[in-house]
């Protein structure tokens, strides 16, 4: 089912918090609030990465953006903005970040697909690409952890070797996922770096995974976690994963 009309409705409701202003004006205001509140030490301009992860082109959906801006991300430096800024400013910055993720077009004021434009595909390859970015699965879609053609969240490294079949895709090894304990809480973590002063990892207990930096003295790293790639793609049937593999092959062939 196509959810774009609902997305447009959400954006329209946000815009309604700023009376007598069209969507383009709301987005301009949101950009100004973002520049004053979010850039500098944290996020970069236009959603680029700073000390905090980039926000543009990551496939975030409206509900996630609203939740993070309103409630923050516990255990990170991302604060909650349910107070401290006005409801109108909060609505505007939410709409602006949504526009950075393909939910709304700043120039047209209309909802657009977040699926990236790539070489024309047909048949199973086209179906596979759509399934990879399928927004109706929320964070159960592949692009929650993988970035292709500039869209998605690059939690995991690009797949260097395309699995031979669906069984191999479900059974992909996760050698860098370890059990870690922080403040008495145990969690599966994808370790990115381990230094004398700090450990950087993705917390896999939430979706999308949260990038965390913890002082080395505050974390205990254990053995390999039972977390497996199969759990991240549980929303897909084998008949849906098969065309995704066809798309992988077609994309690689087009680049060679």
N, C-alpha and C positions, 0 to 999 in steps of 0.2 A: 504494500500500500504506500502511495506517495505521501509523505508527511510535510511537504513544502507549504501547503496552505496553512497548516497549524503553526509552522515556524513563522510565516509572514504575520499571522495573527498575533503571535507573541511579540514580535518586533513592533507591530502596530500598537499593542497595549502599552509597551514601554514608551513609545513616542507620545502616547496619550498623557503621560505624566508631565509633558512639557506643552501646555496648551498653546494653540495657534502657531505651532511650528511644524513644518513638514519634516519628513524623515532625513533629508539631506542636512537640515539645520541641526537635528538631533545628533547626527553622526559627527558633524563639525564640533558641536559642543562636547561630545564624548571624547573626541580626539584631544581637545584642550584639557579636559579633566584628566585624561590618561597622561598627557605630557606633564601636568603639574603634580600628579599623585603617584604615577607608576614608573616613570622613567628616572634615569639617574643611576642610583646604586643598584636598583632591581632590574626591570625590563628595559630593553632598548627602544629607540624610536620606531614607530610603525610596527610594533610587535616583534622587533628583532630581539635576539638574546642579549642579556646583560649579565649581571651576577645571577639573575634568575633566568629560567628557560625562556625561549622565544614563545610568542603567543600566536603568531601569524601562520596560516596554512597548516594547522595541526589537526584539522578535522574535529575540533571541539563542537559539541552540539549546544543548543540554547540552554537546556536545563543545567548542563555542567558549568557553563560560563556563569550563569546566574548564581548557582550554588557556591562556587569558589569565591566570586566577588563578594557575596553576601556573608558567607560563613568563614572564609579563609581556608587554609589548609593546616590542620593541627600538626605540630612537630616540625614545621618549616617557618621561614620568615614571612610567609604570605599571611597578612592580617585579615580579619573580618572587616568589611565595610558596611555592616548593618547599622553603624552609627559613625559619626565623625564627618561624613559628607551627607549632603541632602539626598532625599529619595530621587529627585530629578537628576542630580549629577550621577548618582549610582545607576539609574536607568540608562542615561546617555552613554556612560562608559561601557556598560554591558552591551548595548547596541553596537558600539564602535568595535569592541573585541569580536563580537559576532560577525561584523563585516570583514574582519581580518581572516575569518575562517570560512568565507564563502557562503555564509547564511543569507546575507543581504548585500545587494549591490549599492555602493554609495552614490553612484551616478543615476541609477534608474529607480532606486527605492523599491526594488522588487526582489523577492527571494530567488536565489539561483542554486544550481546544483554545486555541491562541494567536490564532485568528481572532477579530477583535472583533465584538461584537454590534451589528448595524446594523438598519436597516429590513428587513423580510422581503423577500427576493428569491426569484425563481423562474427556472427555465430557464437561458438562457445567461448572464444577469446573475449568478445565484448561482454558476454554474460559474466565471465570470470572477473573482469575488471570492475563491473558494477557490484558484484558480490563482495569484493575486497573492501570497497568503500561504503558498503550498504549502511546508510544512516539509520534505517529502521531497526537495526540491531543494537543501537546505542553503542556502548563500549564493548559489546561482544563481537565487534567487527575486527577484521585483521589490521586495519589502519590505526587501531588504538595503540599498537606497539610497533608497527612497521611503517616507514615512510617510502613512498614511491612517487617519482615525478614531482617532488616538492610538497606533497600532501600526505598527512599522517603524522604520527608521533614516533620519532626515531629512538624508541626505548631499546630495541634489539638491533644488532648490527644487520646490515643487508644480508639476505640469504645468498651466500656465495655459490652454493651448489643446489640447484633445484631438485627437490625430492623426486624420486622416480615414480611414485604413485601416492595415493591418498594415505595409505597405511604408513608410509615413510614420513609424510608430512605431519601426521598426528604424533608420530614417535620421535620427532626431532629432539635431539639431546639438548639439555640446558646445563652445561657444565659450570657456568659461572653463578648459578643460583644456589645460594647457601642459606642455612638457617642462621639468623642473627638475633641477638637480644639487646634491646634498648629500653632502659628504664623498666626492666622487668617484663617487657612485652616481647614475645618471640614472633618472628615473621620471616617469610621467604624473601630473599633480597638478591637482586641482580647487581653484583659488585662491579663498579666501574673503576674505582681506584682505591688503593690502600696505602696511606702515607703515615709517617711517624705521628703527625698531628691530627689527621682526620681521615675518615672513610666516606666515600661518596657511593651511593647506591640507589637503586630504584626499589621502593617498597611495593611488593607485588600483592599485598593484601587488599588493595583498593584498585578501582578502575576509573580512569586510566592510572597506571602506576605513578607514584609520587617520587620525584627526585629529592633525596635527602642528603645532607652533609652533617655528619655527627663526629664529635671529638673522639679520637681513637680511644681515649680513656673511658668513654661512656658507652662503648659497644663491645659486645662479645660475639665473635664470629665462630660458628660451629661447623658441623659437617654439611655435606650436600643435602639440599632440601628435597623432599618428595614431590615438590611442585613440578609439574610437567607441562610442556607446550600444549598437550591435548586439552588441558583445562581451559586454556585461553581461547580455543576455537570450538568450544562445546556447542555453540549456537548453530554451527554449520553441520548439515548432513553430508555424507560422502558424495552424494550427487551434486552438491554445491561446491565442495572443495575441488572436485575434478576439473571444472572449467577454470577455477583459479589457477591451477597448475598449467592449463592450456594457455592462459594469459601470460603467465611467467615465461613460458617457452617462446611465445610469439613476441613478447617485448624484448627478450634477449636476442632473438633472431633479427629483429628490426634494428638493434643497436650495433650489431656485428657487420 
